[in-house]
């Protein structure tokens, strides 16, 4: 560790207040030269993607999230309009909600948002609300799962009469989101309210959700386009509709993302923070994701950033096949929470335990807006936070653990836009370096199909249950099913008051009846 090493490995965008410090990654001086061919390819792919190539070949789709913050880059006028027109409409809608022109059926202003979505249709809005939504005129809650108790817990705390539901699903057919919406609709009805008159949807124009919204008479719908992927949709209508309603400066966030896109559009890795990050990931994990990435923002308002990055990175890079069809099992495992809190949790292992990771610290230079008290002579809480961050970074390095540090001045819509765009681009470039499609998600689709198989079997088992107690094996044989799968259906039914289970010496001997 030396000052000159720090200085020569620092990429500073002074106009953005942003720095990327790779000085503790021990990258070889020849890295850019060694990776020249792969870098050229990544730059070529970036240009092709931004000019409208089918960058997601498996789904035959363009990948256009960069156009969202700079519509002038869109490959044609139709796409440009698909960006600019909803933006005008959603701002107008939000201002009518704020003024009370669009109000509850009883004429009151909405004061709560219930966002229903999952994955890319929830994580971005959750991150943004938590990071910069403190002054929102609408307190926001999320249904992002099909857990009945979780749904009850969220709905129990809400005054539904003043709640605006925002159902977000690009495909419009995601079961968890559909279930959350139907559960919410029932709760509204039980409270004597008309869900549709307090609901809007963000979805593709021909989706099941779109049709449902039209048929039920939702207040309005906002479109979501085919060329925006779920996990890169935070700056599309998916994130912008909630942001507008929450009074978050979405133009500043788009401007932050646009500014970072411009910096990371440079061919020269020495000037391109995303390319440097992608190369650092590649070097650290041998181009095979051999090291996990631990994300440690030292700022409470960025606590969800690790979760957001976990999806962005792992759903994008975690792929079995490369673009040539070879089996590669790519990916980078990402986890994290926040510092200094985690120093009292897993950082012990990071310092002294198994060495299977590198860290990404996010430093926010400003402690708080106003003055601070001295918690001990001369030092504030913010001084301690900085001390813990600097100390941990150094201690990790001293025990041979590498880390990246990204610094921003404060957490604002603009700087959040910078960070989001930085990692979106890094994922794109890394995917090119390792030759994979970052924009499809066959594993997610496979999970949905597997749930469908379980649900079909569950229906059969439920229908076949009788008053006569039977073992899972007997029942499975009667319906030509796998005995263990049948057993899990039966215990699920028993736990939910739809079957009676008599426990015996082992699961094979347990019996079930109606
Ligand atoms: O990134 C993705 O594509 C996924 O995580 C989706 O966002 C998620 O499955 C939700 O899909 P949808 O928006 O279609 O409901």
Boltz pocket constraint, residues with backbone or C-beta under 6 A from the ligand:
constraints:
  - pocket:
      binder: B
      contacts: [[A, 118], [A, 119], [A, 120], [A, 121], [A, 168], [A, 169], [A, 170], [A, 171], [A, 172], [A, 173], [A, 174], [A, 177], [A, 229], [A, 230], [A, 231], [A, 232], [A, 315], [A, 441], [A, 444]]
      max_distance: 6.0
